[in-house]
């Protein structure tokens, strides 16, 4: 089994697990975690796509996309958690 197939398969499994968890669970925190798992699956697939073999260096564009995606995912997670906390506070006040 090649590393590319292993990373691609793991990424696909993480993506499917994240989508399933997002659709099944109700609480906001679990939905945010499910979206992060889905994003990790996409990152794995992009890394698998970047691999060109042992003789050639990996493609740098998917690696740059993954690094940018990690930064965006952390920022979006923080924003979602803050908005969820404010929503929870406003529900408790009413």
Secondary structure by P-SEA (a helix, b strand, c coil): ccaaaaaaaaaaaaaaaaaaaaaccccaaaaaaaaaaaaaaaaaaaaaaacccccccccaaaaaaaaaaaaaaaaaaaaaaaaaaaaaaaaaac
